Amino acid sequence: MKNILAASFTLLFFLSLNAQTHSHSGAQPFTYPNIDGFVTLKTDLHMHSVFSDGKVWPTI
């Protein structure tokens, strides 16, 4: 059991090292064509709320 736990932590450690070097520098941006008579807009519509941090508000 200790060997499985140690192997799991080792694997997670090395995976986290790889995540730190992640980059989008070579990525190509998405392009969306305009449709006749319309203009295509690209935007990020995600939002945050008072519940985004996982805490429930108001505290009771």
C-alpha positions as CSV (number, residue, x, y, z in Angstrom):
1,M,0.0,0.0,0.0
2,K,2.8,2.4,0.8
3,N,4.4,1.7,-2.6
4,I,1.2,2.6,-4.4
5,L,0.9,5.8,-2.4
6,A,4.5,6.7,-3.0
7,A,4.2,6.0,-6.7
8,S,1.0,8.1,-6.9
9,F,2.7,11.1,-5.3
10,T,5.7,10.7,-7.5
11,L,3.5,10.6,-10.6
12,L,1.5,13.6,-9.5
13,F,4.8,15.5,-8.8
14,F,6.2,14.9,-12.2
15,L,2.9,15.7,-13.9
16,S,2.8,19.0,-12.0
17,L,6.3,19.9,-13.3
18,N,5.1,19.4,-16.8
19,A,2.0,21.6,-16.2
20,Q,4.3,24.5,-15.2
21,T,5.9,24.5,-18.7
22,H,2.6,24.6,-20.6
23,S,2.4,27.4,-23.1
24,H,0.1,28.7,-25.9
25,S,2.9,30.4,-27.8
26,G,2.6,28.2,-30.9
27,A,-1.2,28.0,-30.9
28,Q,-3.1,29.4,-33.8
29,P,-6.1,31.6,-32.9
30,F,-9.6,30.6,-34.0
31,T,-10.9,32.5,-37.0
32,Y,-14.6,32.8,-37.6
33,P,-15.8,34.1,-41.0
34,N,-18.4,36.9,-41.2
35,I,-21.8,35.8,-42.7
36,D,-23.2,38.0,-45.4
37,G,-25.0,40.9,-43.7
38,F,-23.6,40.1,-40.2
39,V,-20.4,40.8,-38.3
40,T,-18.9,37.9,-36.3
41,L,-17.7,38.9,-32.8
42,K,-15.4,36.8,-30.6
43,T,-15.6,37.3,-26.9
44,D,-15.2,35.6,-23.6
45,L,-18.6,35.5,-21.9
46,H,-17.6,33.7,-18.7
47,M,-18.3,35.5,-15.4
48,H,-17.5,35.3,-11.7
49,S,-20.0,35.6,-8.9
50,V,-19.9,35.8,-5.1
51,F,-20.1,32.0,-5.2
52,S,-17.0,31.6,-7.5
53,D,-14.6,30.8,-4.6
54,G,-16.8,28.0,-3.4
55,K,-18.0,29.7,-0.2
56,V,-21.7,30.1,0.3
57,W,-22.9,33.6,1.0
58,P,-24.5,34.7,3.3
59,T,-23.2,32.6,6.1
60,I,-26.0,31.4,8.4
